[in-house]
Amino acid sequence: MTTLEVHTLEAGRAFLPKKLLFNDTTPANADTVDEFPAHFFHLRHQEKNLDLLWDVGVRNDISAHPPAMQALFEAFLHPYVPEDAPTGLSRNGVAPESIDYVFCSHAHFDHTGDPDRFPNANIVYGAGTQAHVRPAYPIDPESRYLESLFPEGRTLELTKRDFKPTEGLAPWDAACDFFGDGSLLLIDAPGHMPGHMIALTRVEGGYLLLGGDSCHCEAHLKEYVPGGRMGFGMHKDADGARENISKIVKFTKSRGNVRLCLAHVGTYKDWEEVVVKEGEGG
C-alpha cells in the first residue's frame, strides 16, 4: 500500500477570544485571548515523485490582506509570522517551486498563505469554496478574501461529484481518492465554512486525519455535544460543525491507527515527521 511521508511546520500565529470558543464565558473572561499556531503539513508522494502541502498557514506580508480583514486583525486576531511556509520549507530542503499541489482545507487567511509563492502548484479547494468567497477583493472591496487566492489556470475546485462512495470510511460514506491509490482521501466537511474539507492520509503506522478547522482546541472534541461548552462563533454552520466533529470522534475511536492533526491544536517539533505510533490512534 502506498504511504506518504508527512512533516509539519508552523507558519504564523494569531489570537482568539474565549467568547468565540466557549459558550460559558463571563464578562470577566469573555475577551481574554488565547494564542494559536497555524500548522501546515508537507506530504511527499514518493511513488509519483510529488510534493504536496496541506494548508499553508499565514502569508508573511500581512498588509496584503483586504481592509475588511485588516479590521479583524486589529480587533483581536493580531497575526504575526516569525517564519512563513516558503521560508520554512526552504530551510528544510524543499524549494517552494517544487510543490506540485497545495490542498487548502478552506479559504481562510491562516490556511491559504500566498499562492504566488508556489508558482508551479495547483491550488486545490473543496466544493463550494468559490461560490462562497468570490468575487473577492479588490473586485468586491468589502470582501475579506483575496482574488489572488485563485490563480488562473492553477486553481482546482472539487465538485460534489468528485466524492465517491468509499468503503471502510464510516461514518463518512464518500471521499475523493485524489491519486487513485488510497494514499490521500479528501472528505467534504463544510461546517466550518462552505468548502471546508478534511483529509485521511496513509502514513507509516496508520493514518493521519488532517482536520483543518474542524475545531480549534482539544476540549471541543468532548464539548461539541448539545449542552456542551463549545461555542460556535468560529463556524458558519453550527449544526454542520457539530456533525463533522461527531464523525471525527466516532472514526478515530473506532480505529486504533488514526492520529488526528488539527490546524491550531497541539505542538510539533520543527519539521517533525508525523507518524502513528502505538497508543496515538483514537
MIFIGU-172729 format. One record per residue (C-alpha): residue number from 0; x, y, z; residue in one letter. Coordinates in steps of 0.05 Angstrom, whole numbers. Layout:
% MIFIGU-172729
    k       x       y       z  r
  NUM       X       Y       Z  A
...
END
This chain:
% MIFIGU-172729
    k       x       y       z  r
    0       0       0       0  M
    1      24      70     -17  T
    2      42     113      42  T
    3      61     186      45  L
    4     117     217      85  E
    5      90     276     125  V
    6     128     332     160  H
    7      98     392     195  T
    8     118     464     207  L
    9      86     526     235  E
   10      71     587     193  A
   11      45     643     235  G
   12       4     654     298  R
   13     -59     691     317  A
   14    -104     704     376  F
   15    -177     685     391  L
   16    -221     710     448  P
   17    -252     657     492  K
   18    -322     683     476  K
   19    -315     655     405  L
   20    -292     587     431  L
   21    -336     573     491  F
   22    -408     589     509  N
   23    -398     595     584  D
   24    -354     656     587  T
   25    -367     713     635  T
   26    -357     788     626  P
   27    -292     779     664  A
   28    -261     730     616  N
   29    -300     735     550  A
   30    -248     779     517  D
   31    -188     741     545  T
   32    -148     715     485  V
   33    -110     651     472  D
   34     -54     646     423  E
   35     -59     594     368  F
   36      -7     566     319  P
   37     -21     555     246  A
   38       6     486     229  H
   39      15     463     158  F
   40      38     396     130  F
   41      86     376      75  H
   42      67     309      43  L
   43     115     271       0  R
   44      87     221     -50  H
   45     150     183     -67  Q
   46     119     135    -118  E
   47      92     193    -160  K
   48     150     239    -144  N
   49     103     293    -119  L
   50     110     345     -64  D
   51      45     367     -32  L
   52      22     416      21  L
   53     -38     411      66  W
   54     -53     484      83  D
   55       0     538      81  V
   56     -10     580     144  G
   57      -6     656     144  V
   58      28     695      89  R
   59      87     738     110  N
   60      61     804      83  D
   61       2     815     129  I
   62     -11     883      97  S
   63     -32     849      32  A
   64     -99     828      62  H
   65    -162     868      46  P
   66    -185     925      91  P
   67    -243     883     118  A
   68    -193     831     141  M
   69    -146     883     169  Q
   70    -203     906     213  A
   71    -207     837     244  L
   72    -132     835     252  F
   73    -135     899     292  E
   74    -196     878     332  A
   75    -170     813     360  F
   76    -132     767     313  L
   77     -66     805     313  H
   78     -30     754     269  P
   79      46     752     265  Y
   80      92     708     224  V
   81     161     690     252  P
   82     171     645     192  E
   83     125     634     133  D
   84     114     569      95  A
   85     162     582      37  P
   86     218     601      85  T
   87     207     541     130  G
   88     204     493      71  L
   89     268     522      41  S
   90     303     516     107  R
   91     287     442     106  N
   92     309     429      35  G
   93     243     436      -1  V
   94     241     491     -54  A
   95     173     526     -59  P
   96     179     518    -134  E
   97     179     443    -126  S
   98     110     440     -95  I
   99      61     405    -142  D
  100      -5     412    -103  Y
  101     -29     457     -47  V
  102     -91     429     -14  F
  103    -126     484      25  C
  104    -173     457      78  S
  105    -211     522      67  H
  106    -201     593      44  A
  107    -188     629     110  H
  108    -125     673     114  F
  109     -88     627     162  D
  110     -92     568     115  H
  111     -81     596      45  T
  112     -16     635      51  G
  113       5     666     -15  D
  114      -6     621     -76  P
  115      42     663    -117  D
  116      99     637     -74  R
  117      85     567    -102  F
  118      85     583    -176  P
  119      83     512    -202  N
  120      30     485    -155  A
  121     -43     471    -169  N
  122     -84     501    -113  I
  123    -140     453     -92  V
  124    -203     476     -55  Y
  125    -264     440     -30  G
  126    -331     440     -64  A
  127    -369     506     -58  G
  128    -309     549     -39  T
  129    -311     599     -96  Q
  130    -386     607     -95  A
  131    -379     629     -23  H
  132    -319     676     -27  V
  133    -319     705     -97  R
  134    -319     757    -122  P
  135    -264     774     -73  A
  136    -221     836     -61  Y
  137    -208     881     -99  P
  138    -268     865    -143  I
  139    -311     866     -81  D
  140    -279     920     -37  P
  141    -317     894      24  E
  142    -292     822      18  S
  143    -246     791      69  R
  144    -216     746      16  Y
  145    -166     760     -40  L
  146    -178     744    -113  E
  147    -105     723    -116  S
  148    -122     660     -76  L
  149    -149     632    -141  F
  150     -93     638    -193  P
  151    -119     629    -264  E
  152    -101     562    -294  G
  153     -77     533    -228  R
  154    -140     531    -186  T
  155    -176     465    -179  L
  156    -242     464    -140  E
  157    -272     397    -125  L
  158    -346     385    -140  T
  159    -395     341    -103  K
  160    -387     290    -159  R
  161    -314     281    -141  D
  162    -333     249     -75  F
  163    -347     176     -90  K
  164    -375     121     -45  P
  165    -317      94      -5  T
  166    -317      30      37  E
  167    -286      28     106  G
  168    -294     102     119  L
  169    -357     102     162  A
  170    -387     146     189  P
  171    -369     181     123  W
  172    -396     148      61  D
  173    -356     184       7  A
  174    -288     212      -7  A
  175    -245     237     -64  C
  176    -187     188     -74  D
  177    -144     243    -104  F
  178     -88     200    -130  F
  179    -128     136    -140  G
  180     -83      95     -93  D
  181    -116     107     -26  G
  182     -58     150      -1  S
  183     -98     214       4  L
  184    -174     214      14  L
  185    -207     283      14  L
  186    -271     287      54  I
  187    -325     341      47  D
  188    -334     373     116  A
  189    -367     442     105  P
  190    -390     460     176  G
  191    -334     510     190  H
  192    -348     545     124  M
  193    -371     524      54  P
  194    -315     486      20  G
  195    -282     463      84  H
  196    -252     394      76  M
  197    -210     345     116  I
  198    -163     291      92  A
  199    -145     220     111  L
  200     -74     204      91  T
  201     -38     137      98  R
  202      29     141     133  V
  203      78      96     170  E
  204      39      60     224  G
  205     -31      80     203  G
  206     -67     143     182  Y
  207     -67     217     196  L
  208    -134     252     196  L
  209    -117     324     176  L
  210    -175     361     207  G
  211    -166     433     185  G
  212    -210     478     227  D
  213    -260     425     248  S
  214    -248     453     317  C
  215    -198     500     350  H
  216    -179     467     415  C
  217    -177     397     444  E
  218    -234     410     492  A
  219    -282     417     434  H
  220    -274     343     418  L
  221    -315     329     481  K
  222    -354     394     489  E
  223    -385     396     419  Y
  224    -447     358     440  V
  225    -513     395     454  P
  226    -506     424     524  G
  227    -430     424     519  G
  228    -385     484     529  R
  229    -363     491     457  M
  230    -380     557     425  G
  231    -391     561     351  F
  232    -371     633     338  G
  233    -316     609     291  M
  234    -363     566     249  H
  235    -411     586     193  K
  236    -458     528     206  D
  237    -461     504     279  A
  238    -501     441     263  D
  239    -454     423     206  G
  240    -393     435     250  A
  241    -422     392     306  R
  242    -437     336     257  E
  243    -367     339     229  N
  244    -335     334     298  I
  245    -381     277     316  S
  246    -359     238     255  K
  247    -285     252     270  I
  248    -293     228     342  V
  249    -330     165     321  K
  250    -280     149     267  F
  251    -218     158     309  T
  252    -248     118     367  K
  253    -267      60     321  S
  254    -198      56     291  R
  255    -136      48     333  G
  256     -89      71     279  N
  257    -113     142     265  V
  258     -80     205     292  R
  259    -120     269     288  L
  260     -80     331     266  C
  261    -116     397     272  L
  262     -90     463     245  A
  263     -88     500     310  H
  264     -82     445     363  V
  265     -22     411     393  G
  266      53     421     387  T
  267     103     390     340  Y
  268     179     392     335  K
  269     207     431     278  D
  270     199     391     214  W
  271     174     332     255  E
  272     157     270     214  E
  273      85     256     234  V
  274      71     182     241  V
  275      23     139     282  V
  276      57     104     340  K
  277      24      53     385  E
  278     -24      89     432  G
  279     -32     152     390  E
  280     -91     128     348  G
  281    -160     146     372  G
END
